[in-house]
Amino acid sequence: MTLLSRTLLVTLATLAPLTATTHASADPGCVSSVPYTSGEGGYDTYRIPAAVTTARGTVLAFAEGRHDGAGDSGDIDVVLRRSVDGGCTWGPLRVVAAGDGDTRGNPAPVVDPRTGAIVLVTSYNSGAVTEAQIMRGEVTPERSRRVFVQRSLDDGRGFSAPRDITAQVKRPYWRWYATGPGHAVALTRGPHAGRLVIPADHSVAPPAGSTDTGQEAGYYGDHALYSDDGGATWRIGFVDGAHDGRVNPNESSAAELPDGRLYFSARDQNGTSAGNRLDAYSDDGGRTLERPYAVQPALDDVPVVQGSVLRLRGARAPLLFSGPSVPTARRALAVWRSTDAGATFTRALTLSPRPAAYSDLVPVDRATVGVLYETGASGPYETIEFRRLPADGL
């Protein structure tokens, strides 16, 4: 028996009451499960995990189901599995957004605190085009990156059809566009309580006179989109993108701090500055940033990859970050904690030395944190595993 198994303590708890009528419970001996195994369910590969816990305590594990291979373009669906026992076992796979030959992905789910509805924002492009073509400006708007929203009012059992919100959240000169991936944020305090905030990234064309095609790193930037009416309408919040090649904020995640500010953590897509992680803060609900994205040196062990942030409950609870912990390889997923609102981080736990890549942190109940992450024995994209961790150990 592992140390984690011996120390895992699980108590029955609930999330915000809202319309909850039942609550999830878990076997105290349950430590991990595997909701997605590549090659099963009609998909070649599962990638890009995202997770939320609903008002009724159900854990929702989203992913991209890639039909034809592991590549980022092609026939890709957004899929979902539900767990009513805290991530120990999983219900049947459901298709939430069908690609039908095109690419739907980058799931960014969030639970609306006012209604309990699950709001899911995703990205789209034609399955016949690649990110490189989009970055070079070779793709028409209809086939390029677009943004969609869906809602579930029945605890994730069913979702509305994807609704296009591209005109509200994408500037005409942006080329690439990606939501999240990973859970988004619902604000719970301050003047913007109830606001849904989706971290996202985009790219622009190279500067005039440049010989660069814009295919490689150097023209990425981060932004946020937000809704104050439960996902009915959306606006662009802050836009951070110097596009100078020094820092290149890319895939991002956000967490609400005890003082109501938002902490944003982003992948640095091969910027020339030392380190692979960037961060920033917003004190107005994601509309602007206090300062531009800057390198977070305490996370130098993280390679160029997506990561996730989550703040646990309680005024003195830590801010957590998850990601691989080998600077030159996607392996050894770890969880770091910060007790000073993201100014510094300390590694709290390494889950496994195995290959690992994208991850998403989720509060399962008051005693348990979940990590939904890509991993495998010989490569990081063989399975998506769900690991349960005792919150008091973090």
Rosetta blueprint (number, residue, H / E / L):
1 M L
2 T L
3 L H
4 L H
5 S H
6 R H
7 T H
8 L L
9 L L
10 V L
11 T L
12 L L
13 A L
14 T L
15 L L
16 A L
17 P L
18 L L
19 T L
20 A L
21 T L
22 T L
23 H L
24 A L
25 S L
26 A L
27 D L
28 P L
29 G L
30 C L
31 V L
32 S E
33 S E
34 V E
35 P E
36 Y E
37 T E
38 S L
39 G L
40 E L
41 G L
42 G L
43 Y L
44 D L
45 T E
46 Y E
47 R E
48 I E
49 P E
50 A E
51 A E
52 V E
53 T E
54 T L
55 A L
56 R L
57 G L
58 T L
59 V E
60 L E
61 A E
62 F E
63 A E
64 E E
65 G E
66 R E
67 H L
68 D L
69 G L
70 A L
71 G L
72 D L
73 S L
74 G L
75 D L
76 I E
77 D E
78 V E
79 V E
80 L E
81 R E
82 R E
83 S E
84 V L
85 D L
86 G L
87 G L
88 C L
89 T L
90 W L
91 G L
92 P L
93 L L
94 R E
95 V E
96 V E
97 A E
98 A L
99 G L
100 D L
101 G L
102 D L
103 T E
104 R E
105 G E
106 N E
107 P E
108 A E
109 P E
110 V E
111 V E
112 D L
113 P L
114 R L
115 T L
116 G L
117 A L
118 I E
119 V E
120 L E
121 V E
122 T E
123 S E
124 Y E
125 N E
126 S L
127 G L
128 A L
129 V L
130 T L
131 E H
132 A H
133 Q H
134 I H
135 M H
136 R L
137 G L
138 E L
139 V L
140 T L
141 P L
142 E L
143 R L
144 S L
145 R L
146 R E
147 V E
148 F E
149 V E
150 Q E
151 R E
152 S E
153 L L
154 D L
155 D L
156 G L
157 R L
158 G L
159 F L
160 S L
161 A L
162 P L
163 R E
164 D E
165 I L
166 T H
167 A H
168 Q H
169 V H
170 K L
171 R L
172 P L
173 Y L
174 W L
175 R L
176 W L
177 Y E
178 A E
179 T E
180 G L
181 P L
182 G L
183 H L
184 A L
185 V E
186 A E
187 L L
188 T L
189 R L
190 G L
191 P L
192 H L
193 A L
194 G L
195 R L
196 L E
197 V E
198 I E
199 P E
200 A E
201 D E
202 H E
203 S E
204 V L
205 A L
206 P L
207 P L
208 A L
209 G L
210 S L
211 T L
212 D L
213 T L
214 G L
215 Q L
216 E L
217 A L
218 G L
219 Y L
220 Y E
221 G E
222 D E
223 H E
224 A E
225 L E
226 Y E
227 S E
228 D L
229 D L
230 G L
231 G L
232 A L
233 T L
234 W L
235 R E
236 I E
237 G E
238 F E
239 V E
240 D E
241 G L
242 A L
243 H L
244 D L
245 G L
246 R L
247 V L
248 N L
249 P E
250 N E
251 E E
252 S E
253 S E
254 A E
255 A E
256 E E
257 L L
258 P L
259 D L
260 G L
261 R L
262 L E
263 Y E
264 F E
265 S E
266 A E
267 R E
268 D E
269 Q L
270 N L
271 G L
272 T L
273 S L
274 A L
275 G L
276 N L
277 R E
278 L E
279 D E
280 A E
281 Y E
282 S E
283 D L
284 D L
285 G L
286 G L
287 R L
288 T L
289 L L
290 E L
291 R L
292 P L
293 Y L
294 A E
295 V E
296 Q L
297 P H
298 A H
299 L H
300 D L
301 D L
302 V L
303 P L
304 V L
305 V L
306 Q L
307 G L
308 S E
309 V E
310 L E
311 R E
312 L L
313 R L
314 G L
315 A L
316 R L
317 A L
318 P L
319 L E
320 L E
321 F E
322 S E
323 G E
324 P E
325 S E
326 V E
327 P L
328 T L
329 A E
330 R E
331 R E
332 A E
333 L E
334 A E
335 V E
336 W E
337 R E
338 S E
339 T L
340 D L
341 A L
342 G L
343 A L
344 T L
345 F L
346 T E
347 R E
348 A E
349 L E
350 T E
351 L L
352 S L
353 P L
354 R L
355 P E
356 A E
357 A E
358 Y E
359 S E
360 D E
361 L E
362 V E
363 P E
364 V E
365 D E
366 R L
367 A L
368 T E
369 V E
370 G E
371 V E
372 L E
373 Y E
374 E E
375 T E
376 G L
377 A L
378 S L
379 G L
380 P L
381 Y L
382 E L
383 T E
384 I E
385 E E
386 F E
387 R E
388 R E
389 L E
390 P E
391 A H
392 D H
393 G H
394 L L
